[in-house]
């Protein structure tokens, strides 16, 4: 068992700072290199975190023999090419969500991970919150019985990131809030439900605020020369084997009362609501014939640190990745179907 796992960071944007702060908390990890086409940004991160090597070209980073694992923090359209090149260079890969910009590229990433026998893990950190882990445990113990319906969503009132940047370009991002934050909620909810087999999808996307430069957030920089050709709100209904259903609502901007990040589960023996803003679980059940609500607030934990620990454990062979490439491919099939349904106005059947 090695004493340290040596990491390289590809991409020096805002999300890389979260990963770097997390890596500093894990004694088995050290960061030896960082790269970004905006090399000055990479140098700033390197100086702040004591990273010895800085590159403009990520290819120079992944060719280093002393890099064991790569964390991919680049725009969505680069997830697949960077991850695939890193895997083929013999590196383990932790890739930010979404896995790719479409299901075909996600499948290619999974295939290469299998071919190279390297760990490929997707950064779905919401699975590692104390609330969601506790709810998963309760579901597996049968507390809710058979889950037959779910409602989930991530709703922002003013949350469009980086207008005109890669975030709002269909070519670079693959979509708007559906692929940006909707991917989190689909992944989390379907993980809680045990990944039932999807049969059909109906979805609709809307671009109401972004084209008018309304609903902007403070995240990311505005590029007046850029484009906004993605959605700012999406809704979907998905039908699964056995008549199980799920509805999804996501927005970057909308006239709503407040921001919400939620999962509601409807089961034969009980229901549950998770609020990731208030960090609580509410269980709905019966004692005798009396309706009872139970509010659970488990002690908070560092979700990103536990995701990193699972990744390192997987590299060491003492655990399996909780967020597998196969799960990422599964989610992308549904995302692709939602976008297709919105374009055609028709129900999309999945085989």
ChimeraX attribute file (.defattr): number of C-alpha atoms within 10 A of each C-alpha:
attribute: neighborCount
match mode: 1-to-1
recipient: residues
	/A:1	5
	/A:2	6
	/A:3	8
	/A:4	14
	/A:5	18
	/A:6	17
	/A:7	25
	/A:8	27
	/A:9	28
	/A:10	29
	/A:11	25
	/A:12	25
	/A:13	17
	/A:14	12
	/A:15	13
	/A:16	21
	/A:17	16
	/A:18	12
	/A:19	18
	/A:20	21
	/A:21	13
	/A:22	19
	/A:23	19
	/A:24	14
	/A:25	12
	/A:26	15
	/A:27	10
	/A:28	15
	/A:29	19
	/A:30	18
	/A:31	23
	/A:32	21
	/A:33	26
	/A:34	30
	/A:35	29
	/A:36	21
	/A:37	15
	/A:38	14
	/A:39	17
	/A:40	15
	/A:41	16
	/A:42	26
	/A:43	22
	/A:44	14
	/A:45	20
	/A:46	21
	/A:47	11
	/A:48	11
	/A:49	14
	/A:50	13
	/A:51	20
	/A:52	12
	/A:53	15
	/A:54	25
	/A:55	19
	/A:56	19
	/A:57	15
	/A:58	21
	/A:59	15
	/A:60	13
	/A:61	24
	/A:62	28
	/A:63	14
	/A:64	14
	/A:65	11
	/A:66	14
	/A:67	22
	/A:68	20
	/A:69	27
	/A:70	26
	/A:71	26
	/A:72	28
	/A:73	25
	/A:74	22
	/A:75	20
	/A:76	24
	/A:77	20
	/A:78	17
	/A:79	23
	/A:80	23
	/A:81	14
	/A:82	23
	/A:83	27
	/A:84	22
	/A:85	17
	/A:86	25
	/A:87	25
	/A:88	17
	/A:89	17
	/A:90	19
	/A:91	28
	/A:92	27
	/A:93	26
	/A:94	24
	/A:95	24
	/A:96	22
	/A:97	23
	/A:98	26
	/A:99	31
	/A:100	28
	/A:101	25
	/A:102	22
	/A:103	20
	/A:104	14
	/A:105	19
	/A:106	24
	/A:107	21
	/A:108	17
	/A:109	27
	/A:110	23
	/A:111	15
	/A:112	17
	/A:113	24
	/A:114	14
	/A:115	11
	/A:116	15
	/A:117	14
	/A:118	19
	/A:119	25
	/A:120	29
	/A:121	30
	/A:122	24
	/A:123	24
	/A:124	24
	/A:125	19
	/A:126	18
	/A:127	24
	/A:128	20
	/A:129	20
	/A:130	19
	/A:131	22
	/A:132	24
	/A:133	15
	/A:134	16
	/A:135	21
	/A:136	18
	/A:137	12
	/A:138	14
	/A:139	20
	/A:140	14
	/A:141	10
	/A:142	14
	/A:143	19
	/A:144	21
	/A:145	16
	/A:146	15
	/A:147	20
	/A:148	16
	/A:149	20
	/A:150	23
	/A:151	19
	/A:152	24
	/A:153	25
	/A:154	22
	/A:155	24
	/A:156	24
	/A:157	18
	/A:158	20
	/A:159	20
	/A:160	25
	/A:161	21
	/A:162	19
	/A:163	26
	/A:164	20
	/A:165	20
	/A:166	21
	/A:167	25
	/A:168	25
	/A:169	19
	/A:170	17
	/A:171	14
	/A:172	15
	/A:173	23
	/A:174	23
	/A:175	23
	/A:176	29
	/A:177	28
	/A:178	30
	/A:179	27
	/A:180	19
	/A:181	19
	/A:182	25
	/A:183	23
	/A:184	22
	/A:185	25
	/A:186	24
	/A:187	21
	/A:188	21
	/A:189	24
	/A:190	18
	/A:191	17
	/A:192	21
	/A:193	19
	/A:194	13
	/A:195	15
	/A:196	14
	/A:197	15
	/A:198	21
	/A:199	18
	/A:200	20
	/A:201	27
	/A:202	22
	/A:203	25
	/A:204	19
	/A:205	23
	/A:206	15
	/A:207	17
	/A:208	15
	/A:209	20
	/A:210	24
	/A:211	14
	/A:212	9
	/A:213	13
	/A:214	15
	/A:215	20
	/A:216	19
	/A:217	18
	/A:218	11
	/A:219	12
	/A:220	17
	/A:221	12
	/A:222	15
	/A:223	12
	/A:224	10
	/A:225	8
	/A:226	14
	/A:227	17
	/A:228	22
	/A:229	17
	/A:230	22
	/A:231	26
	/A:232	27
	/A:233	24
	/A:234	24
	/A:235	19
	/A:236	22
	/A:237	18
	/A:238	23
	/A:239	20
	/A:240	18
	/A:241	11
	/A:242	11
	/A:243	10
	/A:244	18
	/A:245	20
	/A:246	20
	/A:247	19
	/A:248	21
	/A:249	21
	/A:250	28
	/A:251	29
	/A:252	27
	/A:253	25
	/A:254	20
	/A:255	10
	/A:256	11
	/A:257	9
	/A:258	10
	/A:259	17
	/A:260	19
	/A:261	20
	/A:262	21
	/A:263	23
	/A:264	21
	/A:265	22
	/A:266	18
	/A:267	20
	/A:268	14
	/A:269	14
	/A:270	20
	/A:271	20
	/A:272	22
	/A:273	20
	/A:274	22
	/A:275	16
	/A:276	17
	/A:277	10
	/A:278	11
	/A:279	18
	/A:280	18
	/A:281	23
	/A:282	17
	/A:283	21
	/A:284	19
	/A:285	20
	/A:286	12
	/A:287	8
	/A:288	7
	/A:289	7
	/A:290	8
	/A:291	9
	/A:292	12
	/A:293	15
	/A:294	10
	/A:295	13
	/A:296	15
	/A:297	13
	/A:298	15
	/A:299	10
	/A:300	10
	/A:301	12
	/A:302	12
	/A:303	17
	/A:304	21
	/A:305	20
	/A:306	17
	/A:307	25
	/A:308	21
	/A:309	19
	/A:310	20
	/A:311	26
	/A:312	24
	/A:313	15
	/A:314	19
	/A:315	20
	/A:316	14
	/A:317	12
	/A:318	9
	/A:319	13
	/A:320	16
	/A:321	19
	/A:322	18
	/A:323	21
	/A:324	16
	/A:325	24
	/A:326	17
	/A:327	19
	/A:328	25
	/A:329	22
	/A:330	18
	/A:331	25
	/A:332	26
	/A:333	17
	/A:334	23
	/A:335	24
	/A:336	18
	/A:337	23
	/A:338	26
	/A:339	24
	/A:340	18
	/A:341	21
	/A:342	20
	/A:343	12
	/A:344	11
	/A:345	12
	/A:346	14
	/A:347	17
	/A:348	21
	/A:349	14
	/A:350	14
	/A:351	7
